[in-house]
Amino acid sequence: MSIKRIVVVSDCTDVAFVEMRSSIFRAAEAYNPDADIRIEPLVPVQPFSVLNAGFMVRLVAEISTPDTMIMFIMNSIQERTERIIGRTENGFVFEGTNTGAAGWLVDEFGVAECYEVHDPGFVPFGGKFVHGPAVGQFAAGKPMSEIGKPFPADKIRRTLPTEGTIVHVDNFGNAKFPMRKQSFEYGDKLVVEVGGETFDAVYWKRMMELEDGTWVVYPGSSFDLHEFGEVRGKGVLPYGVGAGHEITVKPAT
């Protein structure tokens, strides 16, 4: 299956994205001058959050066709891990550092093949000097087997969301999190604890139907996750809440 588009998921959101993007184009052209490489706008990640990166990678897979290549560049862990490139059983190609950011993707879709990208040793910006060229070459037609050596699928790190752990906060301050062990009826009054704060909330289907400033827990737009937010307000943004924070939802007494 050929690749039609590339999506970059990264916490490198300044000129570094342009550098990575350009390195992909440059490597692709060098390998195959006729290659038609299309790179989508950057998908920004919460800095240093493997959990948020994993959510973004999985989200891209939900809304993209399987002929998409997902490059994830962020590394907040101390050790320098493997750089991997692989393909899920349904066709998504993934490439990035083996930090756990590919975990959600491969846990759901399986791994058809995986390779460790040939290691040139430490470089100060792997996204530009290693990952970008590998992605560009593959997108231009170079086989994975020539980009790296076989890598066991069971050694791909998994960083998966757990019950009540926030995986993403959007620009409206709405927090996305798994809530599978509890169920509520629409209209139920709730107490929500997050970021050291306690909020009175309501369980509802469409939050914008409620009055301004109302705190709401509702079924979200991503997979089976729920969301917590404030109607036409700033949500959790003023409280420094982000991916990795725990949120507790209980019935009001």
Buried (B, 14 or more C-beta within 10 A) or exposed (E): EEBBBBBBBBBBEEEBBEBBBBBBBEBBBEBBEEBEBEBEEBBBBBEBBBBBBBBBBBBBBEEBEBEBBBBBBBBBBEEEBBBBBBBBEEBBBBBBBBBBBBBBBBBBBEBBBBBBBEBEEEEEBBBBBBBBBBBBBBBBEBEBEEBBEEBEBEEBBBBBBEEBBBBBBBEBBBBBBBBEEBEBEEEBEBBBBBBEEEBEBBBBEEBEEBEEEBBBBBBBEBBEBBBBBBBBBEBBBEBEBBBBBBBEBEEEE
